[in-house]
Amino acid sequence: MDINGIEIIQKYLPLLIPIALLEFGLLIAALVDVIRREKTKGPKWVWIIVVVVFNLFGPIVYFIFGRDE
């Protein structure tokens, strides 16, 4: 990696850390909710795959469409 690449990383790292923490928090919250919830709209294993594979959007989709309340 050259000097310009390191400078770019240093410039944008403070912006990427909160996004990464948000993504990780949503992932953990969605996985805990899927596992603890008795009923979901569809099989639980499908929702777990959606949450894990589609990192940022998977948990959001689960919280909007997957919870059976």
mmCIF file of the N, C-alpha and C atoms, coordinates in Angstrom:
data_MODEL
# 
_entry.id   MODEL 
# 
loop_
_atom_site.group_PDB 
_atom_site.id 
_atom_site.type_symbol 
_atom_site.label_atom_id 
_atom_site.label_alt_id 
_atom_site.label_comp_id 
_atom_site.label_asym_id 
_atom_site.label_entity_id 
_atom_site.label_seq_id 
_atom_site.pdbx_PDB_ins_code 
_atom_site.Cartn_x 
_atom_site.Cartn_y 
_atom_site.Cartn_z 
_atom_site.occupancy 
_atom_site.B_iso_or_equiv 
_atom_site.pdbx_formal_charge 
_atom_site.auth_seq_id 
_atom_site.auth_comp_id 
_atom_site.auth_asym_id 
_atom_site.auth_atom_id 
_atom_site.pdbx_PDB_model_num 
ATOM 1   N N  . MET A 1 1  ? 0.857   -1.172  0.000  1.00 0.00 ? 1  MET A N  1 
ATOM 2   C CA . MET A 1 1  ? 0.000   0.000   0.000  1.00 0.00 ? 1  MET A CA 1 
ATOM 3   C C  . MET A 1 1  ? 0.902   1.233   0.000  1.00 0.00 ? 1  MET A C  1 
ATOM 4   N N  . ASP A 1 2  ? 0.567   2.164   -0.820 1.00 0.00 ? 2  ASP A N  1 
ATOM 5   C CA . ASP A 1 2  ? 1.378   3.370   -0.911 1.00 0.00 ? 2  ASP A CA 1 
ATOM 6   C C  . ASP A 1 2  ? 0.922   4.416   0.106  1.00 0.00 ? 2  ASP A C  1 
ATOM 7   N N  . ILE A 1 3  ? 1.605   5.526   0.140  1.00 0.00 ? 3  ILE A N  1 
ATOM 8   C CA . ILE A 1 3  ? 1.323   6.595   1.104  1.00 0.00 ? 3  ILE A CA 1 
ATOM 9   C C  . ILE A 1 3  ? -0.087  7.150   0.926  1.00 0.00 ? 3  ILE A C  1 
ATOM 10  N N  . ASN A 1 4  ? -0.553  7.295   -0.314 1.00 0.00 ? 4  ASN A N  1 
ATOM 11  C CA . ASN A 1 4  ? -1.891  7.834   -0.551 1.00 0.00 ? 4  ASN A CA 1 
ATOM 12  C C  . ASN A 1 4  ? -2.976  6.914   0.015  1.00 0.00 ? 4  ASN A C  1 
ATOM 13  N N  . GLY A 1 5  ? -2.766  5.620   -0.097 1.00 0.00 ? 5  GLY A N  1 
ATOM 14  C CA . GLY A 1 5  ? -3.740  4.664   0.441  1.00 0.00 ? 5  GLY A CA 1 
ATOM 15  C C  . GLY A 1 5  ? -3.839  4.756   1.953  1.00 0.00 ? 5  GLY A C  1 
ATOM 16  N N  . ILE A 1 6  ? -2.698  4.903   2.606  1.00 0.00 ? 6  ILE A N  1 
ATOM 17  C CA . ILE A 1 6  ? -2.681  5.030   4.066  1.00 0.00 ? 6  ILE A CA 1 
ATOM 18  C C  . ILE A 1 6  ? -3.352  6.332   4.489  1.00 0.00 ? 6  ILE A C  1 
ATOM 19  N N  . GLU A 1 7  ? -3.107  7.386   3.752  1.00 0.00 ? 7  GLU A N  1 
ATOM 20  C CA . GLU A 1 7  ? -3.739  8.672   4.075  1.00 0.00 ? 7  GLU A CA 1 
ATOM 21  C C  . GLU A 1 7  ? -5.247  8.600   3.921  1.00 0.00 ? 7  GLU A C  1 
ATOM 22  N N  . ILE A 1 8  ? -5.707  7.910   2.903  1.00 0.00 ? 8  ILE A N  1 
ATOM 23  C CA . ILE A 1 8  ? -7.156  7.764   2.693  1.00 0.00 ? 8  ILE A CA 1 
ATOM 24  C C  . ILE A 1 8  ? -7.775  6.973   3.840  1.00 0.00 ? 8  ILE A C  1 
ATOM 25  N N  . ILE A 1 9  ? -7.117  5.898   4.251  1.00 0.00 ? 9  ILE A N  1 
ATOM 26  C CA . ILE A 1 9  ? -7.631  5.098   5.369  1.00 0.00 ? 9  ILE A CA 1 
ATOM 27  C C  . ILE A 1 9  ? -7.677  5.935   6.637  1.00 0.00 ? 9  ILE A C  1 
ATOM 28  N N  . GLN A 1 10 ? -6.624  6.680   6.909  1.00 0.00 ? 10 GLN A N  1 
ATOM 29  C CA . GLN A 1 10 ? -6.602  7.526   8.102  1.00 0.00 ? 10 GLN A CA 1 
ATOM 30  C C  . GLN A 1 10 ? -7.675  8.602   8.052  1.00 0.00 ? 10 GLN A C  1 
ATOM 31  N N  . LYS A 1 11 ? -7.986  9.079   6.864  1.00 0.00 ? 11 LYS A N  1 
ATOM 32  C CA . LYS A 1 11 ? -8.985  10.133  6.717  1.00 0.00 ? 11 LYS A CA 1 
ATOM 33  C C  . LYS A 1 11 ? -10.390 9.592   6.983  1.00 0.00 ? 11 LYS A C  1 
ATOM 34  N N  . TYR A 1 12 ? -10.706 8.396   6.475  1.00 0.00 ? 12 TYR A N  1 
ATOM 35  C CA . TYR A 1 12 ? -12.068 7.876   6.554  1.00 0.00 ? 12 TYR A CA 1 
ATOM 36  C C  . TYR A 1 12 ? -12.303 6.895   7.703  1.00 0.00 ? 12 TYR A C  1 
ATOM 37  N N  . LEU A 1 13 ? -11.282 6.478   8.406  1.00 0.00 ? 13 LEU A N  1 
ATOM 38  C CA . LEU A 1 13 ? -11.451 5.534   9.502  1.00 0.00 ? 13 LEU A CA 1 
ATOM 39  C C  . LEU A 1 13 ? -12.397 6.050   10.592 1.00 0.00 ? 13 LEU A C  1 
ATOM 40  N N  . PRO A 1 14 ? -12.320 7.315   10.997 1.00 0.00 ? 14 PRO A N  1 
ATOM 41  C CA . PRO A 1 14 ? -13.283 7.793   12.007 1.00 0.00 ? 14 PRO A CA 1 
ATOM 42  C C  . PRO A 1 14 ? -14.734 7.716   11.543 1.00 0.00 ? 14 PRO A C  1 
ATOM 43  N N  . LEU A 1 15 ? -14.984 7.715   10.249 1.00 0.00 ? 15 LEU A N  1 
ATOM 44  C CA . LEU A 1 15 ? -16.348 7.576   9.740  1.00 0.00 ? 15 LEU A CA 1 
ATOM 45  C C  . LEU A 1 15 ? -16.763 6.118   9.642  1.00 0.00 ? 15 LEU A C  1 
ATOM 46  N N  . LEU A 1 16 ? -15.816 5.238   9.388  1.00 0.00 ? 16 LEU A N  1 
ATOM 47  C CA . LEU A 1 16 ? -16.130 3.825   9.205  1.00 0.00 ? 16 LEU A CA 1 
ATOM 48  C C  . LEU A 1 16 ? -16.344 3.084   10.522 1.00 0.00 ? 16 LEU A C  1 
ATOM 49  N N  . ILE A 1 17 ? -15.687 3.505   11.573 1.00 0.00 ? 17 ILE A N  1 
ATOM 50  C CA . ILE A 1 17 ? -15.818 2.809   12.855 1.00 0.00 ? 17 ILE A CA 1 
ATOM 51  C C  . ILE A 1 17 ? -17.253 2.843   13.377 1.00 0.00 ? 17 ILE A C  1 
ATOM 52  N N  . PRO A 1 18 ? -17.950 3.986   13.419 1.00 0.00 ? 18 PRO A N  1 
ATOM 53  C CA . PRO A 1 18 ? -19.342 3.962   13.886 1.00 0.00 ? 18 PRO A CA 1 
ATOM 54  C C  . PRO A 1 18 ? -20.260 3.120   12.999 1.00 0.00 ? 18 PRO A C  1 
ATOM 55  N N  . ILE A 1 19 ? -20.016 3.123   11.698 1.00 0.00 ? 19 ILE A N  1 
ATOM 56  C CA . ILE A 1 19 ? -20.835 2.311   10.799 1.00 0.00 ? 19 ILE A CA 1 
ATOM 57  C C  . ILE A 1 19 ? -20.604 0.830   11.079 1.00 0.00 ? 19 ILE A C  1 
ATOM 58  N N  . ALA A 1 20 ? -19.366 0.441   11.295 1.00 0.00 ? 20 ALA A N  1 
ATOM 59  C CA . ALA A 1 20 ? -19.054 -0.951  11.605 1.00 0.00 ? 20 ALA A CA 1 
ATOM 60  C C  . ALA A 1 20 ? -19.669 -1.369  12.941 1.00 0.00 ? 20 ALA A C  1 
ATOM 61  N N  . LEU A 1 21 ? -19.615 -0.485  13.934 1.00 0.00 ? 21 LEU A N  1 
ATOM 62  C CA . LEU A 1 21 ? -20.229 -0.797  15.226 1.00 0.00 ? 21 LEU A CA 1 
ATOM 63  C C  . LEU A 1 21 ? -21.746 -0.926  15.116 1.00 0.00 ? 21 LEU A C  1 
ATOM 64  N N  . LEU A 1 22 ? -22.362 -0.063  14.336 1.00 0.00 ? 22 LEU A N  1 
ATOM 65  C CA . LEU A 1 22 ? -23.802 -0.143  14.107 1.00 0.00 ? 22 LEU A CA 1 
ATOM 66  C C  . LEU A 1 22 ? -24.163 -1.457  13.422 1.00 0.00 ? 22 LEU A C  1 
ATOM 67  N N  . GLU A 1 23 ? -23.408 -1.812  12.416 1.00 0.00 ? 23 GLU A N  1 
ATOM 68  C CA . GLU A 1 23 ? -23.646 -3.057  11.693 1.00 0.00 ? 23 GLU A CA 1 
ATOM 69  C C  . GLU A 1 23 ? -23.508 -4.268  12.625 1.00 0.00 ? 23 GLU A C  1 
ATOM 70  N N  . PHE A 1 24 ? -22.454 -4.287  13.435 1.00 0.00 ? 24 PHE A N  1 
ATOM 71  C CA . PHE A 1 24 ? -22.232 -5.387  14.362 1.00 0.00 ? 24 PHE A CA 1 
ATOM 72  C C  . PHE A 1 24 ? -23.336 -5.446  15.418 1.00 0.00 ? 24 PHE A C  1 
ATOM 73  N N  . GLY A 1 25 ? -23.748 -4.298  15.923 1.00 0.00 ? 25 GLY A N  1 
ATOM 74  C CA . GLY A 1 25 ? -24.822 -4.264  16.916 1.00 0.00 ? 25 GLY A CA 1 
ATOM 75  C C  . GLY A 1 25 ? -26.144 -4.767  16.362 1.00 0.00 ? 25 GLY A C  1 
ATOM 76  N N  . LEU A 1 26 ? -26.478 -4.347  15.146 1.00 0.00 ? 26 LEU A N  1 
ATOM 77  C CA . LEU A 1 26 ? -27.705 -4.845  14.504 1.00 0.00 ? 26 LEU A CA 1 
ATOM 78  C C  . LEU A 1 26 ? -27.640 -6.346  14.271 1.00 0.00 ? 26 LEU A C  1 
ATOM 79  N N  . LEU A 1 27 ? -26.486 -6.845  13.858 1.00 0.00 ? 27 LEU A N  1 
ATOM 80  C CA . LEU A 1 27 ? -26.305 -8.272  13.620 1.00 0.00 ? 27 LEU A CA 1 
ATOM 81  C C  . LEU A 1 27 ? -26.542 -9.067  14.898 1.00 0.00 ? 27 LEU A C  1 
ATOM 82  N N  . ILE A 1 28 ? -25.923 -8.654  15.984 1.00 0.00 ? 28 ILE A N  1 
ATOM 83  C CA . ILE A 1 28 ? -26.071 -9.358  17.261 1.00 0.00 ? 28 ILE A CA 1 
ATOM 84  C C  . ILE A 1 28 ? -27.508 -9.271  17.763 1.00 0.00 ? 28 ILE A C  1 
ATOM 85  N N  . ALA A 1 29 ? -28.113 -8.095  17.702 1.00 0.00 ? 29 ALA A N  1 
ATOM 86  C CA . ALA A 1 29 ? -29.488 -7.922  18.175 1.00 0.00 ? 29 ALA A CA 1 
ATOM 87  C C  . ALA A 1 29 ? -30.459 -8.787  17.379 1.00 0.00 ? 29 ALA A C  1 
ATOM 88  N N  . ALA A 1 30 ? -30.283 -8.829  16.063 1.00 0.00 ? 30 ALA A N  1 
ATOM 89  C CA . ALA A 1 30 ? -31.176 -9.627  15.220 1.00 0.00 ? 30 ALA A CA 1 
ATOM 90  C C  . ALA A 1 30 ? -30.993 -11.116 15.482 1.00 0.00 ? 30 ALA A C  1 
ATOM 91  N N  . LEU A 1 31 ? -29.754 -11.569 15.619 1.00 0.00 ? 31 LEU A N  1 
ATOM 92  C CA . LEU A 1 31 ? -29.516 -12.991 15.888 1.00 0.00 ? 31 LEU A CA 1 
ATOM 93  C C  . LEU A 1 31 ? -30.090 -13.410 17.233 1.00 0.00 ? 31 LEU A C  1 
ATOM 94  N N  . VAL A 1 32 ? -29.905 -12.589 18.251 1.00 0.00 ? 32 VAL A N  1 
ATOM 95  C CA . VAL A 1 32 ? -30.463 -12.898 19.573 1.00 0.00 ? 32 VAL A CA 1 
ATOM 96  C C  . VAL A 1 32 ? -31.983 -12.939 19.498 1.00 0.00 ? 32 VAL A C  1 
ATOM 97  N N  . ASP A 1 33 ? -32.586 -12.000 18.779 1.00 0.00 ? 33 ASP A N  1 
ATOM 98  C CA . ASP A 1 33 ? -34.040 -11.959 18.654 1.00 0.00 ? 33 ASP A CA 1 
ATOM 99  C C  . ASP A 1 33 ? -34.576 -13.182 17.904 1.00 0.00 ? 33 ASP A C  1 
ATOM 100 N N  . VAL A 1 34 ? -33.903 -13.572 16.834 1.00 0.00 ? 34 VAL A N  1 
ATOM 101 C CA . VAL A 1 34 ? -34.350 -14.752 16.067 1.00 0.00 ? 34 VAL A CA 1 
ATOM 102 C C  . VAL A 1 34 ? -34.284 -15.992 16.937 1.00 0.00 ? 34 VAL A C  1 
ATOM 103 N N  . ILE A 1 35 ? -33.212 -16.141 17.682 1.00 0.00 ? 35 ILE A N  1 
ATOM 104 C CA . ILE A 1 35 ? -33.033 -17.349 18.489 1.00 0.00 ? 35 ILE A CA 1 
ATOM 105 C C  . ILE A 1 35 ? -34.033 -17.397 19.639 1.00 0.00 ? 35 ILE A C  1 
ATOM 106 N N  . ARG A 1 36 ? -34.293 -16.287 20.284 1.00 0.00 ? 36 ARG A N  1 
ATOM 107 C CA . ARG A 1 36 ? -35.187 -16.273 21.451 1.00 0.00 ? 36 ARG A CA 1 
ATOM 108 C C  . ARG A 1 36 ? -36.673 -16.280 21.088 1.00 0.00 ? 36 ARG A C  1 
ATOM 109 N N  . ARG A 1 37 ? -37.018 -15.779 19.934 1.00 0.00 ? 37 ARG A N  1 
ATOM 110 C CA . ARG A 1 37 ? -38.425 -15.657 19.547 1.00 0.00 ? 37 ARG A CA 1 
ATOM 111 C C  . ARG A 1 37 ? -38.997 -17.024 19.202 1.00 0.00 ? 37 ARG A C  1 
ATOM 112 N N  . GLU A 1 38 ? -40.202 -17.303 19.720 1.00 0.00 ? 38 GLU A N  1 
ATOM 113 C CA . GLU A 1 38 ? -40.844 -18.593 19.454 1.00 0.00 ? 38 GLU A CA 1 
ATOM 114 C C  . GLU A 1 38 ? -41.290 -18.723 18.006 1.00 0.00 ? 38 GLU A C  1 
ATOM 115 N N  . LYS A 1 39 ? -41.895 -17.683 17.464 1.00 0.00 ? 39 LYS A N  1 
ATOM 116 C CA . LYS A 1 39 ? -42.425 -17.749 16.106 1.00 0.00 ? 39 LYS A CA 1 
ATOM 117 C C  . LYS A 1 39 ? -41.881 -16.592 15.283 1.00 0.00 ? 39 LYS A C  1 
ATOM 118 N N  . THR A 1 40 ? -41.504 -16.909 14.053 1.00 0.00 ? 40 THR A N  1 
ATOM 119 C CA . THR A 1 40 ? -41.113 -15.886 13.094 1.00 0.00 ? 40 THR A CA 1 
ATOM 120 C C  . THR A 1 40 ? -41.912 -16.117 11.822 1.00 0.00 ? 40 THR A C  1 
ATOM 121 N N  . LYS A 1 41 ? -41.925 -15.134 10.969 1.00 0.00 ? 41 LYS A N  1 
ATOM 122 C CA . LYS A 1 41 ? -42.601 -15.288 9.674  1.00 0.00 ? 41 LYS A CA 1 
ATOM 123 C C  . LYS A 1 41 ? -41.644 -16.027 8.752  1.00 0.00 ? 41 LYS A C  1 
ATOM 124 N N  . GLY A 1 42 ? -41.763 -17.318 8.716  1.00 0.00 ? 42 GLY A N  1 
ATOM 125 C CA . GLY A 1 42 ? -40.853 -18.160 7.946  1.00 0.00 ? 42 GLY A CA 1 
ATOM 126 C C  . GLY A 1 42 ? -39.939 -18.930 8.883  1.00 0.00 ? 42 GLY A C  1 
ATOM 127 N N  . PRO A 1 43 ? -39.178 -19.855 8.322  1.00 0.00 ? 43 PRO A N  1 
ATOM 128 C CA . PRO A 1 43 ? -38.273 -20.663 9.156  1.00 0.00 ? 43 PRO A CA 1 
ATOM 129 C C  . PRO A 1 43 ? -37.158 -19.822 9.786  1.00 0.00 ? 43 PRO A C  1 
ATOM 130 N N  . LYS A 1 44 ? -36.812 -20.152 11.018 1.00 0.00 ? 44 LYS A N  1 
ATOM 131 C CA . LYS A 1 44 ? -35.762 -19.413 11.715 1.00 0.00 ? 44 LYS A CA 1 
ATOM 132 C C  . LYS A 1 44 ? -34.426 -19.525 10.995 1.00 0.00 ? 44 LYS A C  1 
ATOM 133 N N  . TRP A 1 45 ? -34.119 -20.701 10.459 1.00 0.00 ? 45 TRP A N  1 
ATOM 134 C CA . TRP A 1 45 ? -32.813 -20.877 9.814  1.00 0.00 ? 45 TRP A CA 1 
ATOM 135 C C  . TRP A 1 45 ? -32.655 -19.967 8.602  1.00 0.00 ? 45 TRP A C  1 
ATOM 136 N N  . VAL A 1 46 ? -33.770 -19.683 7.912  1.00 0.00 ? 46 VAL A N  1 
ATOM 137 C CA . VAL A 1 46 ? -33.705 -18.767 6.771  1.00 0.00 ? 46 VAL A CA 1 
ATOM 138 C C  . VAL A 1 46 ? -33.393 -17.354 7.256  1.00 0.00 ? 46 VAL A C  1 
ATOM 139 N N  . TRP A 1 47 ? -34.034 -16.937 8.335  1.00 0.00 ? 47 TRP A N  1 
ATOM 140 C CA . TRP A 1 47 ? -33.788 -15.600 8.861  1.00 0.00 ? 47 TRP A CA 1 
ATOM 141 C C  . TRP A 1 47 ? -32.358 -15.457 9.377  1.00 0.00 ? 47 TRP A C  1 
ATOM 142 N N  . ILE A 1 48 ? -31.825 -16.515 9.968  1.00 0.00 ? 48 ILE A N  1 
ATOM 143 C CA . ILE A 1 48 ? -30.435 -16.460 10.431 1.00 0.00 ? 48 ILE A CA 1 
ATOM 144 C C  . ILE A 1 48 ? -29.496 -16.265 9.249  1.00 0.00 ? 48 ILE A C  1 
ATOM 145 N N  . ILE A 1 49 ? -29.740 -16.981 8.162  1.00 0.00 ? 49 ILE A N  1 
ATOM 146 C CA . ILE A 1 49 ? -28.905 -16.826 6.958  1.00 0.00 ? 49 ILE A CA 1 
ATOM 147 C C  . ILE A 1 49 ? -29.037 -15.418 6.390  1.00 0.00 ? 49 ILE A C  1 
ATOM 148 N N  . VAL A 1 50 ? -30.270 -14.902 6.326  1.00 0.00 ? 50 VAL A N  1 
ATOM 149 C CA . VAL A 1 50 ? -30.488 -13.546 5.801  1.00 0.00 ? 50 VAL A CA 1 
ATOM 150 C C  . VAL A 1 50 ? -29.747 -12.521 6.651  1.00 0.00 ? 50 VAL A C  1 
ATOM 151 N N  . VAL A 1 51 ? -29.831 -12.649 7.957  1.00 0.00 ? 51 VAL A N  1 
ATOM 152 C CA . VAL A 1 51 ? -29.198 -11.695 8.863  1.00 0.00 ? 51 VAL A CA 1 
ATOM 153 C C  . VAL A 1 51 ? -27.677 -11.736 8.725  1.00 0.00 ? 51 VAL A C  1 
ATOM 154 N N  . VAL A 1 52 ? -27.107 -12.926 8.603  1.00 0.00 ? 52 VAL A N  1 
ATOM 155 C CA . VAL A 1 52 ? -25.653 -13.056 8.558  1.00 0.00 ? 52 VAL A CA 1 
ATOM 156 C C  . VAL A 1 52 ? -25.090 -12.694 7.180  1.00 0.00 ? 52 VAL A C  1 
ATOM 157 N N  . VAL A 1 53 ? -25.749 -13.147 6.110  1.00 0.00 ? 53 VAL A N  1 
ATOM 158 C CA . VAL A 1 53 ? -25.206 -12.947 4.767  1.00 0.00 ? 53 VAL A CA 1 
ATOM 159 C C  . VAL A 1 53 ? -25.370 -11.501 4.294  1.00 0.00 ? 53 VAL A C  1 
ATOM 160 N N  . PHE A 1 54 ? -26.515 -10.916 4.540  1.00 0.00 ? 54 PHE A N  1 
ATOM 161 C CA . PHE A 1 54 ? -26.770 -9.542  4.105  1.00 0.00 ? 54 PHE A CA 1 
ATOM 162 C C  . PHE A 1 54 ? -26.554 -8.618  5.298  1.00 0.00 ? 54 PHE A C  1 
ATOM 163 N N  . ASN A 1 55 ? -25.283 -8.353  5.602  1.00 0.00 ? 55 ASN A N  1 
ATOM 164 C CA . ASN A 1 55 ? -24.852 -7.747  6.855  1.00 0.00 ? 55 ASN A CA 1 
ATOM 165 C C  . ASN A 1 55 ? -25.695 -6.590  7.350  1.00 0.00 ? 55 ASN A C  1 
ATOM 166 N N  . LEU A 1 56 ? -25.716 -5.489  6.659  1.00 0.00 ? 56 LEU A N  1 
ATOM 167 C CA . LEU A 1 56 ? -26.419 -4.315  7.165  1.00 0.00 ? 56 LEU A CA 1 
ATOM 168 C C  . LEU A 1 56 ? -27.913 -4.387  6.894  1.00 0.00 ? 56 LEU A C  1 
ATOM 169 N N  . PHE A 1 57 ? -28.295 -4.864  5.717  1.00 0.00 ? 57 PHE A N  1 
ATOM 170 C CA . PHE A 1 57 ? -29.703 -4.866  5.346  1.00 0.00 ? 57 PHE A CA 1 
ATOM 171 C C  . PHE A 1 57 ? -30.464 -6.076  5.883  1.00 0.00 ? 57 PHE A C  1 
ATOM 172 N N  . GLY A 1 58 ? -29.789 -7.189  6.116  1.00 0.00 ? 58 GLY A N  1 
ATOM 173 C CA . GLY A 1 58 ? -30.440 -8.395  6.627  1.00 0.00 ? 58 GLY A CA 1 
ATOM 174 C C  . GLY A 1 58 ? -31.132 -8.183  7.964  1.00 0.00 ? 58 GLY A C  1 
ATOM 175 N N  . PRO A 1 59 ? -30.434 -7.626  8.975  1.00 0.00 ? 59 PRO A N  1 
ATOM 176 C CA . PRO A 1 59 ? -31.105 -7.370  10.247 1.00 0.00 ? 59 PRO A CA 1 
ATOM 177 C C  . PRO A 1 59 ? -32.264 -6.388  10.132 1.00 0.00 ? 59 PRO A C  1 
ATOM 178 N N  . ILE A 1 60 ? -32.114 -5.381  9.290  1.00 0.00 ? 60 ILE A N  1 
ATOM 179 C CA . ILE A 1 60 ? -33.193 -4.404  9.115  1.00 0.00 ? 60 ILE A CA 1 
ATOM 180 C C  . ILE A 1 60 ? -34.410 -5.079  8.491  1.00 0.00 ? 60 ILE A C  1 
ATOM 181 N N  . VAL A 1 61 ? -34.182 -5.898  7.474  1.00 0.00 ? 61 VAL A N  1 
ATOM 182 C CA . VAL A 1 61 ? -35.279 -6.632  6.826  1.00 0.00 ? 61 VAL A CA 1 
ATOM 183 C C  . VAL A 1 61 ? -35.943 -7.571  7.829  1.00 0.00 ? 61 VAL A C  1 
ATOM 184 N N  . TYR A 1 62 ? -35.142 -8.242  8.655  1.00 0.00 ? 62 TYR A N  1 
ATOM 185 C CA . TYR A 1 62 ? -35.724 -9.135  9.665  1.00 0.00 ? 62 TYR A CA 1 
ATOM 186 C C  . TYR A 1 62 ? -36.601 -8.355  10.646 1.00 0.00 ? 62 TYR A C  1 
ATOM 187 N N  . PHE A 1 63 ? -36.097 -7.231  11.152 1.00 0.00 ? 63 PHE A N  1 
ATOM 188 C CA . PHE A 1 63 ? -36.873 -6.476  12.138 1.00 0.00 ? 63 PHE A CA 1 
ATOM 189 C C  . PHE A 1 63 ? -38.162 -5.909  11.536 1.00 0.00 ? 63 PHE A C  1 
ATOM 190 N N  . ILE A 1 64 ? -38.163 -5.611  10.253 1.00 0.00 ? 64 ILE A N  1 
ATOM 191 C CA . ILE A 1 64 ? -39.365 -5.076  9.622  1.00 0.00 ? 64 ILE A CA 1 
ATOM 192 C C  . ILE A 1 64 ? -40.352 -6.175  9.224  1.00 0.00 ? 64 ILE A C  1 
ATOM 193 N N  . PHE A 1 65 ? -39.841 -7.253  8.598  1.00 0.00 ? 65 PHE A N  1 
ATOM 194 C CA . PHE A 1 65 ? -40.727 -8.253  8.010  1.00 0.00 ? 65 PHE A CA 1 
ATOM 195 C C  . PHE A 1 65 ? -40.718 -9.616  8.703  1.00 0.00 ? 65 PHE A C  1 
ATOM 196 N N  . GLY A 1 66 ? -39.707 -9.944  9.474  1.00 0.00 ? 66 GLY A N  1 
ATOM 197 C CA . GLY A 1 66 ? -39.564 -11.313 9.966  1.00 0.00 ? 66 GLY A CA 1 
ATOM 198 C C  . GLY A 1 66 ? -40.175 -11.611 11.313 1.00 0.00 ? 66 GLY A C  1 
ATOM 199 N N  . ARG A 1 67 ? -40.384 -10.608 12.115 1.00 0.00 ? 67 ARG A N  1 
ATOM 200 C CA . ARG A 1 67 ? -40.912 -10.841 13.454 1.00 0.00 ? 67 ARG A CA 1 
ATOM 201 C C  . ARG A 1 67 ? -42.410 -11.091 13.397 1.00 0.00 ? 67 ARG A C  1 
ATOM 202 N N  . ASP A 1 68 ? -42.825 -12.142 14.079 1.00 0.00 ? 68 ASP A N  1 
ATOM 203 C CA . ASP A 1 68 ? -44.256 -12.485 14.137 1.00 0.00 ? 68 ASP A CA 1 
ATOM 204 C C  . ASP A 1 68 ? -44.761 -12.130 15.532 1.00 0.00 ? 68 ASP A C  1 
ATOM 205 N N  . GLU A 1 69 ? -45.448 -11.007 15.620 1.00 0.00 ? 69 GLU A N  1 
ATOM 206 C CA . GLU A 1 69 ? -45.908 -10.542 16.936 1.00 0.00 ? 69 GLU A CA 1 
ATOM 207 C C  . GLU A 1 69 ? -47.392 -10.686 17.084 1.00 0.00 ? 69 GLU A C  1 
# 
